[in-house]
């Protein structure tokens, strides 16, 4: 699933292609991609102009002149810019027709992604964004400590809880725990203020580094054909040997999520 760095890469890439371009028409081939009334979605957005693209956590917000819509890529969603005369693939579910004989096409082999109309000015206070916590770049150490201090979840699971802090998914949660030298099964409430401050800074470091590399290309992710390079820097996720101590990386399930860690470098605190 694309996480914050991958979605940020998509945002930056798409801005180069679609800003200040009109939406001449919209074709929806799979209604369930659209949350709410599909006809209202189409009627509200066609003849609008793409003005900006924002991002909150793993969500993209496409801002037009009078309306906006939120897009969540979920597992395998992606946007591609293609020539309008290119045949529509069976996995293409929404097409935004633009000028210069080009389309913005949403492609999703698993059909899990969603789009939804939101208020242009108040989308951060609307669902689905309203339920999200702040991003690692925004939250203070004290605020994060308060959220984790009473949390009985494993720290890995707490990092995945988008209501605590949004944008981190399975890959980067594994990497953050490694850089913290902490067993991902350690209860979040065990972290001191000092360790929470370190956690916040490590999360920012890992995410910023991944953004600079264009995200992590795993399975189907790419940003309009641009593949991320951060996977070459992954320390534990999907790895077999620890790059620090050369001990075997262990994979376990933590709350039903595949979790990689080094038993030597990442000690558990009960």
C-alpha positions as CSV (number, residue, x, y, z in Angstrom):
1,X,0.0,0.0,0.0
2,X,1.4,3.5,-0.9
3,X,2.4,5.3,2.3
4,X,3.0,9.0,2.9
5,X,6.3,9.2,0.9
6,X,4.7,7.4,-2.1
7,X,1.6,9.5,-2.0
8,X,3.7,12.6,-1.7
9,X,5.7,11.5,-4.8
10,X,2.4,11.0,-6.7
11,X,1.3,14.5,-5.6
12,X,4.5,16.2,-6.8
13,X,4.6,14.2,-10.0
14,X,1.0,14.9,-11.0
15,X,1.3,18.6,-10.3
16,X,3.7,18.8,-13.2
17,X,1.1,17.3,-15.5
18,X,-2.3,18.5,-14.6
19,X,-2.3,22.0,-12.9
20,X,-4.2,24.7,-14.7
21,X,-5.7,22.2,-17.0
22,X,-9.5,21.8,-17.5
23,X,-11.6,18.7,-16.8
24,X,-13.5,18.4,-20.1
25,X,-15.4,15.3,-19.0
26,X,-15.3,12.4,-16.6
27,X,-16.1,8.7,-17.3
28,X,-16.6,6.4,-14.3
29,X,-16.4,2.7,-15.2
30,X,-16.7,1.4,-11.7
31,X,-19.1,3.2,-9.4
32,X,-17.8,1.9,-6.1
33,X,-14.6,3.9,-6.5
34,X,-16.8,7.0,-5.9
35,X,-18.0,7.5,-2.4
36,X,-21.4,9.1,-2.5
37,X,-23.4,10.0,-5.6
38,X,-21.4,9.3,-8.7
39,X,-23.5,11.6,-10.9
40,X,-23.0,14.5,-8.4
41,X,-19.3,13.8,-8.5
42,X,-19.1,14.0,-12.2
43,X,-21.4,17.0,-12.6
44,X,-19.5,18.9,-9.9
45,X,-16.1,18.4,-11.4
46,X,-16.5,18.5,-15.1
47,X,-15.6,21.8,-16.7
48,X,-13.6,22.7,-13.5
49,X,-9.8,23.3,-13.7
50,X,-7.2,21.5,-11.6
51,X,-5.7,24.3,-9.4
52,X,-3.7,22.4,-6.8
53,X,-3.0,19.0,-5.2
54,X,-2.7,18.7,-1.4
55,X,-1.9,15.7,0.7
56,X,-3.0,14.7,4.2
57,X,-1.4,11.5,5.4
58,X,-2.0,8.9,2.6
59,X,-4.8,10.9,1.0
60,X,-4.6,13.2,-2.0
61,X,-6.8,16.2,-2.3
62,X,-7.4,17.5,-5.8
63,X,-8.4,21.1,-5.6
64,X,-10.3,22.7,-8.4
65,X,-11.9,26.2,-8.8
66,X,-15.1,25.5,-6.9
67,X,-14.9,21.9,-5.7
68,X,-12.4,19.4,-4.4
69,X,-12.2,15.6,-4.2
70,X,-10.2,13.3,-2.0
71,X,-8.5,10.2,-3.3
72,X,-7.1,7.3,-1.4
73,X,-5.0,4.8,-3.4
74,X,-5.4,1.9,-1.0
75,X,-3.5,-1.2,-2.0
76,X,-2.7,-0.7,-5.7
77,X,-4.4,2.5,-7.0
78,X,-2.4,4.7,-9.3
79,X,-2.9,7.7,-11.6
80,X,-1.5,7.8,-15.1
81,X,-1.4,10.5,-17.7
82,X,-2.1,9.0,-21.1
83,X,-3.1,10.1,-24.6
84,X,-6.8,10.2,-25.0
85,X,-6.9,7.8,-27.9
86,X,-5.1,5.0,-25.9
87,X,-7.5,2.1,-25.3
88,X,-9.0,2.0,-21.8
89,X,-7.6,-1.0,-19.9
90,X,-9.9,-3.2,-17.9
91,X,-8.4,-1.9,-14.7
92,X,-9.1,1.7,-15.5
93,X,-12.0,2.9,-13.4
94,X,-12.1,6.7,-13.6
95,X,-11.0,8.9,-16.5
96,X,-10.7,12.6,-16.4
97,X,-10.5,14.0,-19.9
98,X,-8.3,17.0,-20.2
99,X,-7.1,19.3,-23.0
100,X,-4.3,18.5,-25.4
101,X,-5.9,15.1,-26.1
102,X,-4.7,13.7,-22.8
103,X,-6.5,11.9,-19.9
104,X,-5.8,11.5,-16.2
105,X,-6.7,7.9,-15.6
106,X,-7.2,6.1,-12.3
107,X,-6.1,2.5,-12.5
108,X,-6.6,0.0,-9.7
109,X,-6.3,-3.8,-10.2
110,X,-8.0,-4.6,-6.9
111,X,-10.6,-1.8,-6.9
112,X,-10.0,-0.8,-3.3
113,X,-9.2,2.9,-3.9
114,X,-11.8,5.5,-3.3
115,X,-12.6,9.1,-4.4
116,X,-15.0,11.5,-2.7
117,X,-16.2,15.0,-3.1
118,X,-15.3,17.3,-0.2
119,X,-15.5,21.0,0.6
120,X,-12.9,23.1,-1.1
121,X,-12.1,25.1,2.0
122,X,-13.0,22.8,4.9
123,X,-11.9,19.3,3.7
124,X,-9.5,18.9,6.7
125,X,-12.5,19.1,9.0
126,X,-14.6,16.6,7.0
127,X,-14.6,12.9,6.9
128,X,-12.5,11.0,5.9
129,X,-9.7,13.4,6.8
130,X,-11.3,14.6,10.1
131,X,-10.6,11.3,11.8
132,X,-6.8,11.5,11.0
133,X,-4.2,12.5,13.6
134,X,-1.4,15.0,12.7
135,X,1.5,13.9,10.5
136,X,4.9,13.3,12.1
137,X,6.0,16.6,10.6
138,X,3.2,18.4,12.5
139,X,2.9,16.7,15.9
140,X,4.7,17.9,19.0
141,X,6.6,15.5,21.3
142,X,4.2,16.3,24.1
143,X,1.2,15.6,22.0
144,X,2.6,12.3,20.7
145,X,3.6,11.3,24.3
146,X,0.1,11.9,25.5
147,X,-1.3,9.7,22.7
148,X,1.1,6.9,23.4
149,X,1.3,7.1,27.2
150,X,-2.1,5.5,27.6
151,X,-1.8,3.2,24.6
152,X,-1.6,-0.5,25.3
153,X,-0.9,-1.4,21.7
154,X,2.5,-2.6,20.5
155,X,4.5,0.4,19.2
156,X,4.4,-1.0,15.7
157,X,0.6,-1.1,15.8
158,X,0.4,2.3,17.3
159,X,2.5,3.7,14.5
160,X,0.0,2.3,12.0
161,X,-3.0,3.9,13.9
162,X,-3.8,6.8,11.6
163,X,-5.8,8.5,14.4
164,X,-2.6,8.8,16.5
165,X,-0.3,10.0,13.8
166,X,-1.1,9.7,10.1
167,X,0.9,8.7,7.0
168,X,2.9,5.8,8.3
169,X,2.2,2.3,7.0
170,X,3.7,-1.1,7.4
171,X,7.0,-0.6,5.6
172,X,8.0,2.6,7.4
173,X,6.8,1.4,10.8
174,X,9.2,-1.5,10.5
175,X,12.0,0.8,9.5
176,X,11.3,3.3,12.3
177,X,11.3,0.6,14.9
178,X,14.7,-0.6,13.6
179,X,16.2,2.9,13.8
180,X,14.8,3.2,17.3
181,X,16.4,-0.1,18.3
182,X,13.1,-1.2,19.7
183,X,11.3,-4.5,19.4
184,X,8.1,-3.7,17.5
185,X,6.0,-5.7,20.0
186,X,7.0,-3.4,22.9
187,X,4.0,-1.6,24.3
188,X,3.7,2.0,23.2
189,X,3.0,3.1,26.8
190,X,6.5,1.9,27.8
191,X,8.2,4.8,25.9
192,X,9.5,7.7,28.0
193,X,9.1,11.3,26.9
194,X,12.8,11.2,25.7
195,X,12.1,8.1,23.6
196,X,8.9,9.5,22.2
197,X,10.9,12.6,21.1
198,X,13.4,10.3,19.5
199,X,10.5,8.4,17.8
200,X,9.1,11.6,16.3
201,X,12.5,12.7,15.0
202,X,13.2,9.2,13.6
203,X,9.8,9.1,11.9
204,X,10.5,12.4,10.2
205,X,14.0,11.3,9.2
206,X,12.8,8.1,7.6
207,X,9.9,9.7,5.8
208,X,11.9,12.6,4.5
209,X,14.6,10.3,3.3
210,X,12.0,8.2,1.5
211,X,10.4,11.2,-0.1
212,X,13.8,12.4,-1.4
213,X,14.2,8.9,-3.0
214,X,10.7,9.0,-4.5
215,X,9.2,6.4,-2.1
216,X,9.6,2.7,-2.1
217,X,8.7,0.7,-5.3
218,X,7.2,-2.5,-4.0
219,X,4.8,-4.7,-6.1
220,X,2.7,-2.3,-8.1
221,X,3.6,1.2,-6.9
222,X,4.8,3.8,-9.3
223,X,4.1,7.5,-9.8
224,X,3.1,7.8,-13.4
225,X,6.0,5.6,-14.4
226,X,8.4,7.1,-11.9
227,X,9.7,4.3,-9.6
228,X,10.8,5.0,-6.1
229,X,14.4,4.2,-5.0
230,X,14.0,4.0,-1.2
231,X,13.7,0.2,-1.3
232,X,17.5,0.0,-1.7
233,X,17.9,1.7,1.7
234,X,15.4,-0.5,3.6
235,X,17.2,-1.9,6.6
236,X,14.7,-4.6,7.8
237,X,11.5,-4.7,5.8
238,X,11.7,-7.6,3.4
239,X,15.4,-8.2,4.3
240,X,17.1,-11.4,5.5
241,X,20.2,-10.2,7.4
242,X,20.6,-7.2,9.7
243,X,22.9,-4.6,8.1
244,X,24.3,-3.7,11.6
245,X,25.0,-7.0,13.4
246,X,24.5,-9.5,10.5
247,X,22.0,-11.5,12.6
248,X,19.1,-13.0,10.7
249,X,16.1,-10.8,10.4
250,X,13.0,-12.3,12.0
251,X,9.5,-12.0,10.6
252,X,6.5,-12.2,12.9
253,X,2.9,-11.2,12.8
254,X,2.0,-8.2,15.0
255,X,-1.8,-7.6,15.0
256,X,-2.0,-9.4,11.6
257,X,0.7,-7.3,10.0
258,X,3.9,-8.8,8.7
259,X,6.7,-7.4,10.9
260,X,10.4,-7.5,10.3
261,X,13.0,-6.8,13.0
262,X,16.4,-7.8,14.3
263,X,16.2,-9.7,17.6
264,X,19.8,-8.6,18.4
265,X,19.5,-4.9,17.7
266,X,15.9,-4.5,18.7
267,X,15.2,-5.5,22.3
268,X,11.8,-5.9,23.8
269,X,10.6,-4.0,26.9
270,X,7.6,-5.4,28.6
